Structures are given as C-alpha cells and as structure tokens.
Amino acid sequence: MVEELVTAGVALASGGAVCAMAAARVVKQYERGVVFRLGRLRPEVRGPGLTMVVPFVDRLRKVNMQIVTMPVPAQEGITRDNVTVRVDAVVYFRVTSPADAIVRVEDYRFAVSQMAQTSLRSIIGKSELDDLLSNRERLNQGLELMIDSPAVEWGVTIDRVEIKDVSLPETMKRSMARQAEADRERRARVINADAELQASRKLAEAAQQMADTPAALQLRLLQTVVAVAAEKNSTLVLPFPVELLRFLERAQQQVEAAPRQAAGAAPAERQAVPQVGAQSVREQLPSVTPLPDSDPEGAGSGQD
C-alpha cells in the first residue's frame, strides 16, 4: 500500500513538473510578451522575467522593444528640377504597443520598410537638387512625418530618419564642379578688387598726408632706401625727384614745338617779301605820258 502511494506521488510530482515546465516562459528585459488564449488576445502584456501560461491553451508572442535600425534601399527618382538621382536612407524606430504591432499588421518590420521606400521616392519628387544636397535636415523631418503617420496605428514610433547618400550622374557632377570653380573664381576676383580699392583709399590718404608735410615724403624715401640696403644684394637705389622728371618732360615738349613754329612762320615771310619788292619798283619808275595820235589826213596832204 505504501509503495503504491509513493509511486502515485512520484507520478503526480513528475506530471506537475512537466506541466510547470510547459507553462513556464521567460521574457527578457528588452522584450514584452503578448498572450493569445485560444486565439483571443489577452489584455495584459507580460513583462520581463518568469511568466506562466496555460499549456496547450495559451500561446505567447514575444515582441522586441529595442530601437531597430533599418536601412532603406537606394531609390531612384527625378527631382522637381528634372535631375535623376539615387537616394538611400536609414530609419530608426521602436515598438511602443506590442499588442498593436502583433494584431494590426502582419509584419511591422516589412511594413515600415515599404513605407520608408515609398516616402523616400515621394520626397525626391517634391524636392529640388539643392535641397537634397544642402537642406537635408528639413527633408529628414518631412520624411519622418510621412513614415510616422501610418506607423502610429501599428504600435510603432519613428525615432529618426536620415538621408545617407545622394548619387548624381557623372555629367551632373562635372557641371556642378565647373559651376563651383567659376563661383570660387568670381569670389576671388571680387575679394581682390575689394582689397585693391581699400589699398587705393589708404594710399590716397597717405599721399594727402605726405603732400601736407613734405618732410614725411623724404622720411618715407629714406625708410625705403634703408629697407632695400638691409638685404644682401647688389641693388643700388638712387632717389630721383619726380618734379625734375616733369621739368625735363616740359622742356622736351618745348624743344619739339620750336621747329614746327619756325617752319610755319617761314612761308608767310616768303610770301610777304615779293609783294613789298614789286610795290617799291613801281614807285621808283618815272611816270610816262602817252604821245598824241598824228593826223592821217595831214600826213597824206603833206605827201601830196
């Protein structure tokens, strides 16, 4: 009798242990458990640690609550300014409602991936190339809103969306390189012209100051001579007044103008001399009175 009781007790203990092992479930710290009892969702969500379920009746689904990093495949599209680009991105999301993530969508990871690809192509079509290259922060926010709107119903929250890379055609890259080079050259010329303008203004002020004080010009000249003589070279500096150069220039102009003036006065003198000579000859010649005409008839009568 005792042996039968012992055997029954061992059998019951073994059955209880088997049932306990079948009913025991372990949920990790970063997971949450969702229980389906005969296909119906139980309202409570099992937390981390050891939890018990009814064997062969309950079914436990574990949901990862960690932030998931999902790369979005590169999407090719045409921007608003008709440029073909390839853009890829990365999405950071996490599950906030384990029950909705299991019940409302079949595979929330696949759903978020497809939604991210569709939103990325939509963003490419609505944006210009300059925005994709320089204004990515605003595009990231818009892309995050587009993905997060339907994902909230799935029990998923989008933490962050980042555009990783923008691939351009080779022809567009060369065109942008030429444009950037031309822009840098233009800015260099503007800066150089601005520097020349500022330098000319300072030089004009210095010249005005030196004109008011002639001794300052001499001191500046001596400083230049000292600066040149300080170096080990064979350069010889001879200060030469600018006023002397101007004097020599005016003298040369006067010398060149003198022959032209003499050549212009000579023809006038040659024309005046013959007129005076002819007039004096006429004055010196004696006046001659004309003889009276002889009578032809008288001449004829005398001959008779």
Secondary structure, DSSP 8 states (H G I E B T S, - for coil): -HHHHHHHHHHHHHHHHHHHHHHEEEE-TTEEEEEEETTEEEEEEE-SEEEE--TTTEEEEEEE-S-EEEEEEEEEEE-TTS-EEEEEEEEEEEES-HHHHHHT-S-HHHHHHHHHHHHHHHHHHHS-HHHHHH-HHHHHHHHHHHHHHHHGGGTEEEEEEEEEEEE--HHHHHHHHHHHHHHHHHHHHHHHHHHHHHHHHHHHHHHHHHHH-HHHHHHHHHHHHHHHHHSSS--------HHHHHHHHHHHHHHHHHHHHHHHHHHHHHHHHHHHHHHHHHHHS----------HHHHHHHH-
